[in-house]
Amino acid sequence: MKPVLYINPVDGEASGLFNLDCARHLDRISPYHIDSLNLAIYKAILIPAHTDQRALVKAAVQLNAYLNQGGLLVFNGHVAYPFLDELKPFIPVPKTSLDYLMVERVTPHPIFEGVELQDMSFRRGVSGFYGRGHNPPPAGAVVLHQLSGTQAPIDWLYQRPSGGTILMHSGNSMWMHFSDKTSAARITPQLFHWIETYSGAPK
């Protein structure tokens, strides 16, 4: 089993995640040291929502080469500094009301199997945790979830013509739910299982 690389934005970030059995193959590195690694050894690269994207811009050549070789990049957060040609800046929803923040499923995916939309739309009784806008997908991307009102594509999967796959979540890191007492807790282990079975094409 190839390891998975976790870009660690700050010390202590998501510390509980690394205690999970499903995350046992994680290697961690600062975003400022990406260029010191041979990325080809990694099954996937996980980028949390609070990563310094200016550092990703500096590592764009390495990240693009990794994808071109068939790599898998899981990006979370709001794109502010597009570091790949496929990425465009984040677009927030026009209003932070329930009419715009409900999560709607567009395409079923193993990562979200058994996860109730209510548990994604609300966390601890509050809406908007899952996302408040979207990073526009490139043509040909498969939209997994959208937000109500504007149908903002918050989750999408894109197989690049030049190689590799991008899994986009335009909100807080997908694994934030790992300790929740709802069906949303399924997202984290199912994400890692999907990564284990990833073969170079979206499934």
N, C-alpha and C positions, 0 to 999 in steps of 0.2 A: 504493500500500500504506500503510495507516494504521500509525503506530508502535505499539509495545507499551510499556507503562509498567511498570518494575521498581521496586518499593518497596525501597529499599536500606537495610537495617537498620543497618549499620555500614560505614565505609570499608574497602575491601579484601575485603568479603564476596563470595564466588563470583567473584573477579576473572577467573579463567580462562574463565568462561562468556561474558564479553563479547568474547572473542577469537574465538569461533566464528562461522563465516559465517552459521549459522542464526539467530544472535542479533543480527544487524546492525541491526535496527530498534528496538533497545531504548533507551528513555529511562530515566534513573535519577533518583530523587528520594528524599529522606529522608521517613520516615513522618510527620514533624512538619510537613511542608510540603505535604501533599496538598491542603489547602484553597486553595492558591495557584494551582492548575492548573484548566484547562478539561478535565475528564476525558473529555468527549464526543469529543475528537479521537483517543482511543486505541481500538485494536482489542481490546485485552485489558489487564487489570491483573494482574501477577504478585506475589503476596505470599509471601515466603520464610518458612521455619519460625521464624526468630529475630526476627521483626518485633515491635516493641513494640505490643501490641494495645490498650493504653490510648490510643495515638495513633490507632488505627483507630476506637475508640469516638468520639473527638472529631471524626473525619471521617465518621461514620456517615451523616449527611444527604447528603453529597456522593456517597458510595459507593452508597447506596440509589438516588439519582437516576440515577447512571450505569447501574446495572443496569436500572432502569425504562425506560431509553431503548434497551434491547437489548444492553447491554454484557456482557462475559465476564470473570468474576473467577476466578482460579486461586489457591486458598488452600492453603498448606502449613503443617503444624504442629498443635499441640494448642490447641484453642479454650479460652482461659481467660477472656476477656472477650468474650462474644457481642456483635458489633457490627451484626449483621443479625438480623431476627426469625427467620430459618430456622436459625440456628446455636445449638447447645447445647454445654455444656462437655464436654471430652474425658473419655473413660472408658478407663482403662488395662486391659490384660489382667490377669486375676487372678494369673497366674504367668508369669514370664519363662523359660519352658522351651520346648523345640522343639514340644511339643504345642500351644502357643498362638501360635507365631510364624511358622508356615509360611504363605506367601501362596497363596491359592487364587483362581483366576479364576472370576468369576460371569458377566460379560457381556463378550464381545470388544469391543475398541475400537481404532481406528487408532493411538492413542498407544502402545499396547503390542503392536502387531503384530510377531511374530517375537521377542518377549522371553520367554525361558524363565523359568518360575516359580522354578526353582532359583537363577537369577541375581538374582532379587528377594528370595528368602528368605534367601540368604547373600551376604555381601560380605566378601571377603578371609577366607573361612572362618568368619565370625561371623554368627549369626542376629540378627535384631532391628533391623538398620539401617533397613529399609524402614518398619517401624512396630511399635509396641508397644501399640496400642489404637485407638480410633476416636472421631471426632466424629459423634454420632448424626445420621443423615440425616433430612430431613423426609419426610413421606408423599409418595409419587410420585417420589422420587429413584430413579435407576437405579444399582444397585450394580455396580461394575466388578471390585473385588477384595475379598476378605474374608480374615481371619486364621483359622487353624485353631483347633479347640477350641471357641471361643464364636461362631464365624462373625461376628466383629466386622467391619462394613463399613468397611474402611480407605480405599477409593477410591469416590467416587460423583459422579454428575453430576445436576444438578437444574435444570430449566427452570422458572423462577419464573412463577406465574400473572400477576404484575404486570409481567413483562418481565425479560429478561436470563437468563444462565445462570451457575451456580456449578459449577466443577470442584473437588472437595475431595480433597486427599490428607492423611490424618491422621498424617503422619510427617515425617521429614526432607525437605527440598526435593527434588522429583522430579528436578531436574537435577543432583543430586549425583553421578550415575553417568556424567556426560558423558565422563570420561576413563578409565572402567573398560575392562578388556580382555575384557569379556563381552558377551552380548547385551543387557544392561541399558543399555549405552551408546546403544542405539537410542531410548531414551525421550526424551532431550532434543531431537534433531532432529525426531522424529516429533511431539512436543508442539508445536514451533513451526510445523511444516507444518500441523497440525490447526488451530492458531490462524489461520494465513493463510487457510484455507478455511472458517473458521467463518462461518456465515450467520445466526446468531440462534437456532438450534435444535440440540439435541444430536444428534451423528452418531457 
